[in-house]
Every structure is written in C-alpha cells, then in structure tokens.
Amino acid sequence: MAQLANLHGASETLPSIFRLQGDLRRTRKRVTIIGFLSKKTEQIQDQPFQATRRSAAIGLASIAIFGNSGIGTALAEDNGNGWWLDGPLPVPTIVNSIANKETGTRSFLKKGLYIANVGTKGRMLRLKKYAFDLIALEDLMDKDAWNYFRKYLRLKSTFMYYDFDELISAVPVDEKQPLTDLANRFFDSVEKLEDAVKIRDISQTESCYKDTKVLLQEVMDRMA
C-alpha cells in the first residue's frame, strides 16, 4: 500500500513540473521577441532564461549607446556647450595673479577634475554655493573627520580657484583688482587652514577657520 501511495503522489507531482517547464518556455519566448530580431530563435530559446534576459539587456543598451553616439557628438560639436568631452580632461590655465607668489600655484589644488564651463553667471552661482558649503564644514571641526574635512576643503576650493580666475577675466576693468584682492586673501587663508588640518591641530584649525569663514561670507556677498 505504501508503494501505491508513493506512486500516486508522484503521479500528482509530475503534471505540476510539466506546467512549470511550459511556463518557462513561454517566458523565454516573450523575452526573445522583445530583445532580439534573429533567425536563430530556436537556438536562443534553448538557452537558460537568465542568460537570455542578460543578453537582451546588453543588446538594448548597445543600441541606446552606439546608435545615438553619432548624434550626440554632432550636437556637442555644433553647440560647443562646454559639457561634452571627446578627448582627455583639459588642464585649466590661470591667467590672473591669484597663485601663491612663492610657489606659483596653490597647495590645495586637486588634479584630474573637470571644471565645466557654465558661463559668467554660472560661475558666480557656483562660487556662492561652494562658499556656503565650506561654511558648513564648521560642524566637523570638533569630530574625528580630518580626512573628510581636508578632502572637502580641497575639492570646493579648487573649483573656486578656477572660477575666480575666469570671473576676473570677464568682469569690467574697474572690478578686476578688487576681485583679485578678494581671491588672494581667500586662497591665502585656505592654504593656512589646510596646513592646520594636515597636522590635526584643533586649536590652530579653529583659528584659521575663523578667519576663512569671514572671507567665505565676503565671497557670498560679492556673488549675490
């Protein structure tokens, strides 16, 4: 009797298995129709369901990327909007006197950054926003976040450095010198602040940040 019961249970299980396999075959067909237009349909249907789905995704992504790449390049070249890159990252050059007179550069500058050309108004807005972001660093001075503090300071200050240079070149002649003086006072202060952060001297960091914060507020007022 036990053997008959086992056979009876197996006979009830087999139809479920067949139904499951049938569902998988139907699912494969749907994915094949959506992802491909190929003469080798029967060969694709025999592949595992997961491989078919992954291949379909890759195929659609390739069409989206390579199919429109020529259009995107043509539009970027025509518009010259400063956002599209068709070669290595450009290295910004400084044409105004805002570098450290002793070193010829600034110690906080980070390399490998793309400074997007956002126009004069866009640079003013970015300077104002990044000055506000650096003011928010004050909350991290009494915490063990030295590395983050320094990375964030260098990143924002690098963008501000190149934005100041472009902005000085764009403003009228009578505004160039006051803006240059503000930039030099600010970047001199940032270098002192970074030196204090590097040695993790909390008292010196607080003192340097206090002076930098005043200049950050002056930058925000100037860019308003």
Disulfide bonds with the S-S distance in Angstrom:
none
